Amino acid sequence: MAARPLPATTDETREQRIEALMKELRPKVEATVRQMVERAVDVPEAEEFGAIDFEFRDAGLKLTNEVRQASVASRKKRGTSGAA
């Protein structure tokens, strides 16, 4: 089993990295949540628990992918890798 590489030497703390990623992702998260809320407000009551559930699931998957991509980009920028 290969050893994990040590994080690159940096003055940036874990909390600073998290805040930087949050700052980058916040507009995308807010836009997605707004679209979900608008859809929930606009959907007829009869459709409340139908196709809208798939739309919400897809929005969640999209956000998950955005977080993954931002995290990978952040690691590359710092010169670290998530590989085990």
Stockholm file with secondary structure:
# STOCKHOLM 1.0

chainA/1-84         MAARPLPATTDETREQRIEALMKELRPKVEATVRQMVERAVDVPEAEEFGAIDFEFRDAGLKLTNEVRQASVASRKKRGTSGAA
#=GR chainA/1-84 SS CCCCCCCCCCSCCHHHHHHHHHHHHHHHHHHHHHHHHHHHHHSCGGGTTTHHHHHHHHHHHHHHHHHHHHHHHHHHHHTCCCCC
#=GC SS_cons        CCCCCCCCCCSCCHHHHHHHHHHHHHHHHHHHHHHHHHHHHHSCGGGTTTHHHHHHHHHHHHHHHHHHHHHHHHHHHHTCCCCC
//
